[in-house]
């Protein structure tokens, strides 16, 4: 009998309904023994039932996968549900009692199946979220290189033709000059020959006349006349005029070879250097903290770059949002939300219901901010059109962040004593709720600042719990940071950890405002350093980082933003 198709629903971000009859609430939990999905209320009822109170009920994403049904070939009424550790073969419970497997150790096949299933899902996530995007990035880079190579080759062709045309122009000029010189030589030689020819013409005329005279002398009947005439006239023949043969010009061919011409025209060559490997741009694949290099931090301290005042926010700067165009949104808890350039010049100001980490800027440049009184999340587009993007129903939205990886919107919200983080897509459709840890306990109390790390982790600053809570992109709790035991020179007290503004940088570091300083954590929650020299009158409230490793810091009792450099 063929295996039934594995259940892989829930591997992507979407909602399931509770599996209990007549319940239409969203599924959040799963009973492993019953293989049933449940909402929180049905879970509580399930665990109060004496028959099921000891059942293992876990978060839905931590559920054990139900073993597909396959009948035993030897015992057709029995399901294959065991693995013989000795023989390494799956079998049914009846096969396990046979002589062949007596004394062997058996393992629940469902446990192994669930483990392998989870492994495969993890590998699928790796392939989809790291290897495929990284490979596609490389493909795009190769296509860009193809276009770049064609442009370079075309440019080289143009340069070579231009060089050849330049040389040809010089050759034509030299040949033209040589031709003119040759014409002058030809003209001079021909004129000389013409003169010689004229001289000979005159001489031949003279000779013909001389012949005629002699004929007249000898034709005379009077011999006396011939005698007397010859005696009186000098009849000596003039010599033939001297003429010269022309000296013709000689052409001396240029002494050049193919290599000489190549030197004149230049040549094409490829530098003898080893090609650099392409860099993999995608950074979502998990990296162990032991593999991460921190040597580029020189050292963990801030160097002030500039300070600018922000008009319209009173005496506190509780939250900062920086967009890609170099504009900054600054807010106070009273609801004034001011947009400035990076010199502090006010560009616009809007009145909101206020809050702490309640605004964010999308990659498209839109501003998103929450209104916890009206329980909505608003969007302001680049052309200043305001629209209600998300209605949070009974939940008060307190913090918001626009993902640079997925463009999803993360919203931290409260409903009485309960709190959660909800993921929406960029159109405002609800995708995911994050509320419970692996033991079913509430993760959050007051998620008043929220951000995302380069690996997709969701990092939340929870003031009431005095904790930084970090979950992965599926909602699995990774770690909670509860602060270091820090001492300050201006007080003998050891203040509690009080997290406010939070952000991450391009290296996966987590930066958290904590009373008098900024705490720097690595991607796995390990404390690295404090960045700001503690001073009694400076209380950091808000922080963000730009692409050039500049920190923008807002503090209490000061309507200003200070910009620091912290990575070399």
Residue pairs with C-beta under 8 A, 6 or more apart in sequence:
1 70
1 71
2 70
3 68
3 70
4 68
4 69
4 70
5 68
6 65
6 68
6 117
7 65
7 66
8 121
9 16
10 16
10 60
10 61
11 121
11 124
13 423
13 431
13 432
14 431
15 26
15 27
15 430
15 433
16 26
16 27
16 37
16 60
17 23
17 24
17 25
17 26
17 27
17 37
18 24
18 25
18 26
18 27
18 37
18 38
18 39
18 42
19 27
19 36
19 37
19 38
20 36
20 38
20 39
20 42
23 39
23 41
23 42
25 39
25 40
25 41
25 42
26 39
26 433
27 37
27 38
27 39
27 60
28 38
28 39
28 40
28 43
28 59
28 60
28 433
28 435
28 436
29 37
29 38
29 39
29 40
29 42
29 43
29 57
29 58
29 59
29 60
29 440
30 36
30 37
30 38
30 57
30 58
30 59
30 60
30 62
30 63
31 38
31 43
31 46
31 52
31 55
31 56
31 57
32 55
32 56
32 57
32 58
32 63
32 64
33 52
33 55
33 56
34 46
34 52
34 55
35 66
37 60
37 63
38 46
38 57
43 57
43 440
46 52
46 55
46 57
47 53
47 55
47 57
57 440
58 438
58 440
59 436
59 438
59 440
59 475
61 474
61 475
61 476
62 438
62 476
64 110
64 111
64 114
65 110
65 113
65 114
65 117
65 118
66 110
67 81
67 109
67 110
67 113
67 114
68 113
69 79
70 79
70 80
71 77
71 78
71 79
71 80
72 78
72 79
72 80
72 91
72 92
72 94
72 95
74 92
74 94
74 95
75 92
75 94
75 95
78 92
78 93
78 94
78 95
79 92
80 90
80 91
80 92
80 109
81 92
81 93
81 108
81 109
81 110
82 90
82 91
82 92
82 93
82 95
82 96
82 106
82 107
82 108
82 109
83 89
83 90
83 91
83 106
83 107
83 108
83 109
83 112
84 90
84 91
84 96
84 101
84 104
84 105
84 106
85 104
85 105
85 106
85 107
86 101
86 104
86 105
87 101
87 104
90 109
91 101
95 101
96 104
96 106
126 285
129 284
129 285
129 456
130 282
130 284
130 285
131 285
133 282
133 284
134 280
134 281
134 282
134 285
137 280
137 281
137 282
138 278
138 280
141 278
156 268
159 266
160 265
160 266
160 268
163 265
163 266
164 265
167 264
167 265
182 249
185 249
189 246
189 247
189 248
192 244
192 246
193 246
196 241
196 243
196 244
199 241
199 243
200 241
200 243
203 238
203 240
203 241
206 238
207 237
210 235
210 237
213 235
214 235
217 225
217 226
217 229
217 230
218 226
220 226
283 454
283 455
283 508
284 405
284 454
284 455
284 456
285 455
286 455
287 455
287 508
287 523
289 522
289 523
289 524
289 526
292 507
292 508
292 522
292 523
294 507
294 522
294 528
296 507
296 567
296 568
297 566
297 567
297 568
298 567
298 568
299 529
300 520
300 528
300 529
300 530
300 531
300 566
301 529
301 531
301 533
301 566
302 518
302 531
302 532
302 533
302 551
302 564
302 565
302 566
303 564
303 565
303 566
304 562
304 563
304 564
305 550
305 563
305 564
305 565
306 562
306 563
307 560
307 561
307 562
307 563
308 340
308 342
308 343
308 344
308 560
308 561
308 563
309 344
309 559
309 560
310 317
310 330
310 338
310 340
310 344
310 346
310 559
310 560
310 561
311 338
311 344
311 346
311 559
312 336
312 338
312 346
312 349
313 330
313 331
313 332
313 336
313 338
313 559
314 332
314 334
314 336
314 559
315 332
315 556
315 557
315 558
315 559
316 332
316 333
316 541
316 554
316 556
316 557
316 558
316 559
317 330
317 331
317 332
317 541
317 542
317 554
317 555
317 556
317 558
317 559
317 560
317 561
318 331
318 332
318 333
318 356
318 500
318 501
318 541
318 542
318 554
319 330
319 331
319 355
319 356
319 357
319 358
319 359
319 449
319 501
319 541
319 542
319 554
320 328
320 329
320 330
320 501
320 542
320 543
320 544
320 552
320 554
320 561
321 328
321 329
321 359
321 360
321 361
321 367
321 544
322 328
322 329
322 361
322 544
322 546
322 552
323 329
323 361
323 365
324 363
324 365
325 365
326 341
326 342
327 339
327 340
327 341
327 342
327 347
328 339
328 340
328 341
328 342
328 552
328 561
329 337
329 338
329 339
329 359
329 361
329 367
330 337
330 338
330 339
330 340
330 554
330 561
331 337
331 338
331 352
331 354
331 355
331 358
331 359
332 354
333 354
333 355
333 356
334 354
335 351
335 352
335 353
335 354
336 349
336 351
336 352
337 349
337 350
337 351
337 352
337 359
337 369
338 346
338 348
338 349
339 346
339 347
339 348
339 349
339 367
340 346
340 347
341 347
342 563
344 560
344 561
348 384
350 380
352 358
352 359
352 369
352 371
353 370
353 371
353 372
353 373
353 374
355 370
355 372
355 398
355 399
355 448
356 398
356 399
356 448
356 449
356 500
356 501
356 541
357 398
357 399
357 400
357 401
357 412
357 448
357 449
357 450
357 461
357 501
357 502
357 542
358 369
358 370
358 372
358 397
358 398
358 399
358 400
359 367
359 368
359 369
359 370
359 400
360 367
360 368
360 369
360 400
360 401
360 402
360 409
361 367
361 368
361 402
362 368
362 402
362 407
362 426
363 402
363 404
363 407
364 382
365 382
366 379
366 380
366 381
366 382
367 379
367 380
368 377
368 378
368 379
368 380
368 389
368 400
368 402
368 409
369 377
369 378
369 380
369 400
370 376
370 377
370 378
370 397
370 398
370 399
370 400
370 411
371 377
371 378
371 397
372 396
372 397
372 398
373 396
375 391
375 392
375 393
375 394
375 395
375 396
375 397
376 388
376 389
376 390
376 391
376 392
376 397
377 388
377 389
377 390
377 392
377 397
377 400
377 409
377 411
377 424
377 428
378 386
378 387
378 388
378 389
379 386
379 387
379 388
379 389
380 386
381 387
389 409
389 428
390 397
390 409
390 411
390 424
390 428
392 411
392 413
392 422
394 415
395 413
395 414
395 415
395 420
395 422
396 413
396 414
396 415
397 411
397 412
397 413
398 412
398 413
398 414
398 446
398 447
398 448
399 411
399 412
399 447
399 448
399 449
399 450
399 460
400 409
400 410
400 411
400 412
400 450
401 409
401 410
401 450
401 451
401 452
402 408
402 409
402 410
403 409
403 410
403 452
404 452
405 452
405 454
405 456
406 456
407 425
407 426
408 423
408 424
408 425
408 426
408 431
409 423
409 424
409 425
409 426
409 428
410 421
410 422
410 423
410 424
410 450
410 452
410 458
411 421
411 422
411 423
411 424
411 450
412 419
412 420
412 421
412 444
412 447
412 448
412 449
412 450
412 460
413 419
413 420
413 421
413 422
413 447
414 446
414 447
418 435
418 442
419 435
419 442
419 443
419 444
419 445
419 446
419 447
419 462
420 433
420 434
420 435
420 443
420 444
420 447
421 433
421 434
421 435
421 443
421 444
421 447
421 450
421 458
421 460
421 471
422 430
422 432
422 433
422 434
423 430
423 431
423 432
423 433
423 434
424 430
424 431
425 431
432 475
433 475
434 443
434 458
434 471
434 475
435 442
435 443
435 444
436 442
436 443
437 443
437 477
438 476
438 477
443 469
443 471
443 477
444 460
444 462
444 465
444 469
445 462
445 464
445 465
446 462
446 463
446 464
446 465
447 460
447 461
447 462
447 469
448 461
448 462
448 463
448 500
449 460
449 461
449 499
449 500
449 501
449 502
450 458
450 459
450 460
450 461
450 502
451 458
451 459
451 502
451 503
451 504
452 458
452 459
452 504
453 459
453 470
453 504
453 508
453 510
453 523
454 504
454 506
454 507
454 508
454 523
455 472
455 508
455 523
456 472
456 473
457 470
457 471
457 472
457 473
457 478
457 523
458 470
458 471
458 472
458 473
459 468
459 469
459 470
459 502
459 504
459 510
460 468
460 469
460 470
460 502
461 468
461 499
461 500
461 501
461 502
461 512
462 468
462 469
462 499
463 498
463 499
463 500
466 482
466 483
466 496
466 497
466 498
466 499
467 480
467 481
467 482
467 497
467 499
468 480
468 481
468 499
468 502
468 510
468 512
468 521
468 525
469 477
469 480
470 477
470 478
470 479
470 480
470 481
470 510
470 525
471 477
471 478
472 478
478 524
478 525
479 524
479 525
480 525
481 510
481 512
481 521
481 525
481 527
482 497
483 496
483 497
483 499
483 514
483 519
484 497
484 519
484 527
485 494
486 494
486 495
486 514
486 517
486 530
487 494
488 495
488 516
488 534
488 536
489 534
490 534
490 535
490 536
491 536
495 515
495 516
497 514
498 514
498 515
499 512
499 513
499 514
500 512
500 513
500 514
500 540
500 541
500 542
501 512
501 513
501 540
501 541
501 542
501 543
501 544
501 554
502 510
502 511
502 512
502 513
502 543
503 510
503 511
503 543
503 544
503 545
504 510
504 511
504 545
505 511
505 545
505 549
505 567
506 545
506 547
506 549
507 567
508 522
508 523
509 520
509 521
509 522
509 523
509 528
510 520
510 521
510 522
510 523
510 525
511 518
511 519
511 520
511 521
511 531
511 543
511 545
511 551
512 518
512 519
512 521
512 543
513 540
513 541
513 542
513 543
513 553
514 540
515 539
515 540
516 532
516 534
516 535
516 536
516 538
516 539
516 540
517 530
517 531
517 532
517 533
517 534
517 540
518 530
518 531
518 532
518 540
518 543
518 551
518 553
519 527
519 530
519 531
520 527
520 528
520 529
520 530
520 531
521 527
521 528
522 528
531 551
531 564
531 566
532 538
532 540
532 553
537 557
538 555
538 556
539 555
539 556
539 557
540 553
540 554
540 555
540 556
541 554
541 555
541 556
542 553
542 554
543 551
543 552
543 553
543 554
544 551
544 552
545 551
545 552
546 552
549 565
549 566
549 567
550 563
550 564
550 565
550 566
551 563
551 564
551 565
551 566
552 561
552 562
552 563
553 561
553 562
553 563
553 564
554 560
554 561
555 562
